[in-house]
Amino acid sequence: MRFLSYNSQISIIVVIILLFSGFAWRDNKSAVQAATADELRNKIENSQSEIQKLEKEIQTFRQEITKTQQEKNSLNTEIKKIDLTRQKLGSEIKLTQNQIKTTEKQIAELANGIQDKETAIEHNRAVIAESMRLLAGTDDESLLVSFLASESLSEFWNSADQLAQVNNRLIKLIAELNQNKKQLTSTKVQKEVQKKDLSVLTTKLSDQKQLVDQTKQEKNSLLSATQSKETAYQKLLQDRLAKKRAVEAEMQQAEAQLKVVLDPNRLPDSGTKALRWPLDKIIITQYFGNTAFALQNAAVYNGKGHNGIDLAADVGTPLKAANSGKVIGVGDTDNTCQGASYGKWILIQHNNGLSTLYAHLSLIKIGEGQTVESGQLIGYTGNTGYSTGPHLHFTVYASQGVQVGSLKSKVPGCGTYRLPIASYNSYLNPLNYL
């Protein structure tokens, strides 16, 4: 029988004690961390409760804005609508701030979980490594077994069964180590997702603040243009409508000259869902073609029908690319002629033979020449250009027949437009591809 030195025997006994005392130490530490985790969890729940209140508040503002759109067009109604929009955006800013705080707390909670698991992993590794190193120096007939079985330790150890208990504890430690590694990997992935969400929310907050500033400027401009007089406001509306009709006529004249023979093989089949919806919530307020509204307002559409679909959307609703592709144009027709055309717009050419136009936007988040992915945030909906209320105008073209062109307007007060121009047969019904 091989004997170990006295120091080795003591070391092994110390390791055995550590195997048991380590769990108690970790249990105490876990209790402290559990208390911290509970505090974070309570704060997260409180933030989520506040988020629900803000969401209800925002919904109330949306309902009020919808009511104003149904009221008679007057200066007071328009001012009221702008003020409600600002209030809604203010609540959305508070909502985003709360979402940021909640996400930061969730990240902190995940960080604590990561730290706890890393500590447990390191502890288990150290105990396992030291135990295996020391126990490898003895055998079944070692002095340690005899020593553990001696009467002097009978009050503390129950014979050689203690070695079996140590062995079982080591097996459990190894299993726990492997489980902790899996949980750690999963938690780290969650933390990265939360960090990405935090980055998106921070950008959204900045965008929302910019939109609030825009609505303030919009109100000031309106008051300045009308001098708070209803007659001046009605005259402004009539002027914009006249310019809208004139500009539309100029566009149609330019587009009538474009003769493009479309190759159907370069287009996706109808009904193949080649595009995704550009908004998360879909409410169609006007369809494509000779709709009832288009027929009733033939002077506005010059008898050509509606060249896209209109989707209900508040100012500041996130807008997403209908498919991956390249941004071949962005612009703002209000810079050329206020309230007479698309306002802020984006044109994206996709890889499936289709191109999509997004108009009346409040904020554009991408640049010309940029490549975008399907579902990527590209801007926010708005009420720019000629629009009777906040919405998204969405047009689908055959890419073969659309281009970004310049249109020199003869309308008094208007200059040279830069906007999408397409042959008549290049306008496609969006519902055939969504």
ABEGO torsion letter per residue (X at the ends): XBBBBAAAAAAAAAAAAAAAAAAAAAAAAAAAAAAAAAAAAAAAAAAAAAAAAAAAAAAAAAAAAAAAAABBBBAAAAAAAAAAAAAAAAAAAAAAAAAAAAAAAAAAAAAAAAAAAAAAAAAAAAAAAAAAAAAAABBAABAAAAAAABAAAAAABBEAAAAAAAAAAAAAAAAAAAAAAAAAAAAAAAAAAAAAAAAAAAAAAAAAAAAAAAAAAAAAAAAAAAGGBAAAAAAAAAAAAAAAAAAAAAAAAAAAABBBBBBAAABBBBGAGABBBABABBBBABBBEBBAAAAABAAAAGGAEBABBBBBBBBGBBBBBABBEBBABBBBAAAABBGABAEBBBBBBBAAGBBBBBBGBABBABBBGBBBBBGBBAEBBBABEBBAEBBBBBBBBBAAABBBBBBBBABBGBBBBBBBBBBAAABBBAAAAX
